[in-house]
Amino acid sequence: MKVTPTSIAGVLVIEPKVFGDERGFFFESFNQNAFNKAVGSKIEFVQDNHSRSARGVLRGLHYQIQQPQGKLVRVTNGAVFDVAVDIRRSSPTFGAWVGFELSEENKKQLWVPPGLAHGFLVLSESADFLYKTTDYYAPEHERCIAWNDSTLAIDWPVANPGQQPTVSKKDGAAPAFNSAELPD
Protein backbone atom coordinates (compact mmCIF):
# COMPACT_ATOMS: atom_id res chain seq x y z
CA MET A 1 0.00 0.00 0.00
CA LYS A 2 1.03 3.59 -0.54
CA VAL A 3 0.92 5.82 2.54
CA THR A 4 0.95 9.61 2.20
CA PRO A 5 1.29 11.90 5.23
CA THR A 6 -0.86 15.03 5.28
CA SER A 7 -0.29 18.50 6.68
CA ILE A 8 -1.74 17.34 10.04
CA ALA A 9 0.56 15.04 12.02
CA GLY A 10 -0.77 11.50 12.15
CA VAL A 11 -3.44 11.88 9.47
CA LEU A 12 -2.56 9.56 6.57
CA VAL A 13 -3.99 8.84 3.13
CA ILE A 14 -3.71 5.12 2.45
CA GLU A 15 -3.95 3.71 -1.07
CA PRO A 16 -4.10 -0.07 -1.42
CA LYS A 17 -2.47 -1.99 -4.26
CA VAL A 18 -5.34 -2.92 -6.53
CA PHE A 19 -5.09 -5.91 -8.87
CA GLY A 20 -7.60 -5.77 -11.67
CA ASP A 21 -8.43 -7.26 -15.03
CA GLU A 22 -11.51 -7.90 -17.19
CA ARG A 23 -13.01 -10.00 -14.37
CA GLY A 24 -12.94 -7.19 -11.82
CA PHE A 25 -10.47 -6.33 -9.06
CA PHE A 26 -8.97 -7.52 -5.78
CA PHE A 27 -7.23 -5.62 -3.00
CA GLU A 28 -6.47 -6.04 0.68
CA SER A 29 -8.67 -3.46 2.38
CA PHE A 30 -6.94 -4.00 5.72
CA ASN A 31 -3.81 -5.76 6.94
CA GLN A 32 -2.98 -5.28 10.63
CA ASN A 33 0.80 -5.64 10.23
CA ALA A 34 1.01 -3.28 7.24
CA PHE A 35 -1.25 -0.74 8.95
CA ASN A 36 0.77 -0.74 12.19
CA LYS A 37 3.97 -0.28 10.19
CA ALA A 38 2.39 2.64 8.28
CA VAL A 39 1.27 4.49 11.43
CA GLY A 40 4.39 3.60 13.40
CA SER A 41 2.62 2.04 16.37
CA LYS A 42 0.37 -0.85 17.31
CA ILE A 43 -3.25 0.13 16.78
CA GLU A 44 -6.14 -2.07 17.85
CA PHE A 45 -9.58 -1.68 16.32
CA VAL A 46 -12.62 -2.59 18.41
CA GLN A 47 -15.61 -1.63 16.28
CA ASP A 48 -16.57 -1.52 12.58
CA ASN A 49 -19.31 0.86 11.39
CA HIS A 50 -21.17 1.21 8.10
CA SER A 51 -23.38 4.12 7.08
CA ARG A 52 -25.27 4.86 3.90
CA SER A 53 -26.18 8.43 3.06
CA ALA A 54 -27.78 10.26 0.13
CA ARG A 55 -26.22 13.00 -2.01
CA GLY A 56 -25.71 16.22 -0.07
CA VAL A 57 -25.79 14.62 3.39
CA LEU A 58 -23.09 15.97 5.68
CA ARG A 59 -22.22 14.05 8.84
CA GLY A 60 -19.98 15.76 11.37
CA LEU A 61 -17.84 17.21 12.68
CA HIS A 62 -17.83 14.53 15.41
CA TYR A 63 -15.43 13.54 18.20
CA GLN A 64 -15.48 12.13 21.72
CA ILE A 65 -14.10 14.12 24.68
CA GLN A 66 -13.40 10.85 26.49
CA GLN A 67 -12.65 7.53 24.81
CA PRO A 68 -11.39 9.34 21.69
CA GLN A 69 -11.70 7.24 18.58
CA GLY A 70 -9.12 6.79 15.89
CA LYS A 71 -10.89 6.04 12.62
CA LEU A 72 -9.78 4.24 9.48
CA VAL A 73 -12.38 5.31 6.92
CA ARG A 74 -13.22 4.30 3.36
CA VAL A 75 -16.04 4.34 0.82
CA THR A 76 -17.26 1.15 -0.87
CA ASN A 77 -20.04 2.70 -2.95
CA GLY A 78 -20.15 6.28 -4.21
CA ALA A 79 -17.93 9.19 -3.19
CA VAL A 80 -17.50 11.55 -0.25
CA PHE A 81 -15.40 14.55 0.69
CA ASP A 82 -13.85 13.43 3.98
CA VAL A 83 -12.50 15.93 6.53
CA ALA A 84 -10.31 15.68 9.64
CA VAL A 85 -9.93 18.68 11.97
CA ASP A 86 -7.08 18.91 14.49
CA ILE A 87 -8.65 19.66 17.88
CA ARG A 88 -5.55 18.70 19.90
CA ARG A 89 -4.77 21.88 21.86
CA SER A 90 -1.06 21.02 22.09
CA SER A 91 -0.72 20.45 18.34
CA PRO A 92 1.03 23.00 16.10
CA THR A 93 -1.83 22.47 13.63
CA PHE A 94 -4.61 23.02 16.20
CA GLY A 95 -7.69 24.24 14.30
CA ALA A 96 -6.37 23.13 10.89
CA TRP A 97 -8.26 20.78 8.61
CA VAL A 98 -7.51 18.46 5.70
CA GLY A 99 -10.00 17.09 3.20
CA PHE A 100 -9.84 14.36 0.58
CA GLU A 101 -12.21 12.65 -1.82
CA LEU A 102 -12.70 9.01 -0.93
CA SER A 103 -14.58 6.88 -3.42
CA GLU A 104 -15.28 3.38 -4.63
CA GLU A 105 -13.23 4.33 -7.69
CA ASN A 106 -10.03 5.58 -6.01
CA LYS A 107 -10.28 3.11 -3.08
CA LYS A 108 -8.35 5.55 -0.86
CA GLN A 109 -8.66 5.34 2.90
CA LEU A 110 -8.01 8.00 5.51
CA TRP A 111 -6.50 7.32 8.93
CA VAL A 112 -7.83 9.88 11.42
CA PRO A 113 -6.00 9.37 14.72
CA PRO A 114 -7.64 9.89 18.13
CA GLY A 115 -7.95 13.54 19.09
CA LEU A 116 -9.34 14.84 15.81
CA ALA A 117 -12.86 15.76 14.74
CA HIS A 118 -14.19 14.04 11.64
CA GLY A 119 -16.93 14.57 9.08
CA PHE A 120 -17.88 13.89 5.49
CA LEU A 121 -20.11 15.19 2.70
CA VAL A 122 -21.68 12.80 0.19
CA LEU A 123 -20.81 13.77 -3.40
CA SER A 124 -22.51 10.91 -5.28
CA GLU A 125 -26.15 9.83 -5.52
CA SER A 126 -25.50 7.82 -2.35
CA ALA A 127 -22.44 6.54 -0.51
CA ASP A 128 -21.61 3.59 1.70
CA PHE A 129 -19.07 4.74 4.26
CA LEU A 130 -17.17 2.15 6.33
CA TYR A 131 -14.90 2.83 9.26
CA LYS A 132 -12.97 0.97 11.90
CA THR A 133 -12.62 2.62 15.32
CA THR A 134 -10.02 2.27 18.07
CA ASP A 135 -12.53 2.77 20.88
CA TYR A 136 -16.21 2.12 21.38
CA TYR A 137 -18.89 4.67 20.61
CA ALA A 138 -19.80 6.49 23.83
CA PRO A 139 -22.80 8.78 23.20
CA GLU A 140 -22.36 10.52 26.56
CA HIS A 141 -18.90 11.69 25.44
CA GLU A 142 -19.76 12.56 21.83
CA ARG A 143 -19.50 16.20 20.83
CA CYS A 144 -19.64 18.03 17.54
CA ILE A 145 -18.51 21.26 15.94
CA ALA A 146 -20.55 23.22 13.42
CA TRP A 147 -19.76 21.98 9.92
CA ASN A 148 -19.83 25.56 8.60
CA ASP A 149 -17.76 27.16 11.36
CA SER A 150 -16.18 30.39 10.08
CA THR A 151 -12.97 29.93 12.08
CA LEU A 152 -12.29 26.52 10.53
CA ALA A 153 -13.49 27.72 7.09
CA ILE A 154 -13.73 24.23 5.62
CA ASP A 155 -14.14 24.40 1.86
CA TRP A 156 -16.93 21.84 1.49
CA PRO A 157 -17.55 21.06 -2.21
CA VAL A 158 -21.33 21.59 -2.24
CA ALA A 159 -22.91 20.95 -5.64
CA ASN A 160 -24.52 24.38 -5.95
CA PRO A 161 -23.05 27.49 -4.30
CA GLY A 162 -25.33 28.65 -1.51
CA GLN A 163 -26.93 25.22 -1.21
CA GLN A 164 -26.97 23.87 2.32
CA PRO A 165 -26.12 20.21 2.93
CA THR A 166 -28.59 17.96 4.73
CA VAL A 167 -27.53 17.59 8.38
CA SER A 168 -29.02 15.97 11.47
CA LYS A 169 -30.69 18.11 14.13
CA LYS A 170 -27.70 17.45 16.39
CA ASP A 171 -25.19 18.54 13.74
CA GLY A 172 -27.32 21.54 12.82
CA ALA A 173 -27.23 22.73 16.44
CA ALA A 174 -23.49 22.11 16.91
CA PRO A 175 -21.49 24.92 18.53
CA ALA A 176 -18.80 26.96 16.84
CA PHE A 177 -15.21 25.75 17.10
CA ASN A 178 -14.28 28.54 19.56
CA SER A 179 -17.05 27.58 21.98
CA ALA A 180 -17.01 23.78 21.56
CA GLU A 181 -16.08 21.55 24.48
CA LEU A 182 -12.76 20.06 23.42
CA PRO A 183 -10.72 17.29 25.03
CA ASP A 184 -7.87 18.34 27.34
N, C-alpha and C positions, 0 to 999 in steps of 0.2 A: 504494500500500500504506500501511497505517497502522502506525507504529512507536511502541511504548511503552517507555520506559526502565523499568528495575526498580530495586529498592533496592540492587543491586550494580552498580557502575560498569561499563559496557560490555555488560552482559547486556540483551538487547532482545527483546521480544515483537513479532513481525512478523505482521501480518494482511493477506493479499492482498485485492485487490478481486476479488470473485467475481461473475461474470455468469451468471445461471441463468434457465431457463424450463422449460416442460414437457418439453423434450428432454433436459435435464440441465444441466450447468454447464461453465464455462471460467474458468480463471485462470492468470496467469503465476506459476509456482511459484518462478522465480528470474530476476532480471534484474541482470546485473553492475553496470550503471551505477546503478540505483536502490538496490541493496544498498550499494555503496560510499558513496553519498550518505548513506544511513541511518546507517552506522557511522562516517562521517566520515574514512575513510581507504581506501586501495586494498588490498583483500583479494584474494588469489589462492587458489583452491581447487585441490587436487592429487589428491584421491581422493573417490569417492562410495562409500558403504556402505549396505547394506540388510540388516536383520535381521527375522526373524519370531519372535515369542515367544508362548507361551500365557498365559492368565489367571494372574495371581499370580507371574509371573516377574519378578524384579528383577535388573537388570544395572547394576553400578556399586558404588561410586563410582570411576570410572577417570580417570586422567590420565597424562601422560608427563613425567618429570623432565628429559629432554632432548627436543628436537624437539616442544615443546608444540603441541597441536592446538587450533585454533579449530574449533568445530563449528556448522554451521547444520542444525538438526534439525527433522523433521516426521514426521507419521504419515499414511499413505495408506489404511490399513485398521485400524479399531478405535480404541482410545484408550489413552493412557498418562498417568501423572503423571510429569512430567519435572523433574529437579532439577539445579541448578548450585550448586556450593559454592566460595566464594572461598578459594583456598589461596595467594594472593599475600601473602607476609609483610609487604610494605610497604603493603598496602591498608588503608584505614580500616574495611573490612568483612571483614577476615580472619576466617575461621571462620563467616561468615554463609552462609545458603543461601536460595534462592528456588525455588519450585516452581509449575508450571502444568500444567493438563490440555491436552494436545495430542491432537487427534482428526481422523478423516476428516471429521467433521461441522463442527468449527469452523475447520479448515484453518490454524490458527495454527502459526507456526514460532518456534523459540527460537534466538537467536544466543548462543552460549557462547564468549566470546573465549579465546585461549590463556591458560593460567595458572589455569584453574579445573578442578575435578573435576566429573564429570558422571555421572548415572545416571538410570534410569527404571524404573517399575513398571507392568506391563500391567494395565489395568483392565477390558478387554473380553475376550471369549472368546479372541481372539488379536489381535495387532497387527503391522502391517508398519511398521517404523521406518526412515526414510531419513535419512542425514546426509552432508553435504559436510564435508571436513576441509581445513585449511590446511597440514598437513604429513602426511607418510606415517606409517603405523603402524610403530612401532619396538618390538617386543616386549621387547627388552632394556632399554628405558627405561620400560616401562609399570609403573605402581604403582596400588594401590587403597587405599581407606579403607573401614572397616567401614560398611555401609549403616545399621546400627543404633547407631552411635556415640552415646554419651550426651552428649558435649560438644556435638556438632552438633545433636542432638535433632530430627532431621528428622521431620516429621509425615506419614509415609507413609500414604496412605488404603487400608489393607488391608481386605478385604471383611468379615472377621470379627475382632473384637478378640481378640488373643492368637494369631491365626493367623500363622505365619511364611511369608514369601514363598519361592519357589523360587529359589535362587541357585546359581551354579557353585561348585565346590570352591575355586577361587581367591578368589572374592568372599566365600565363607564363612570363609576363613582370613585375611581382610584385617585389618591392624592398626587400632587405634584412631587417631583423628585426632591426638592428642597424641604418639603414637609413630611416626606414618607418616613416611617419607622424603619430604620436600617439596622442590620446586625452590627454588633460591636466590632 
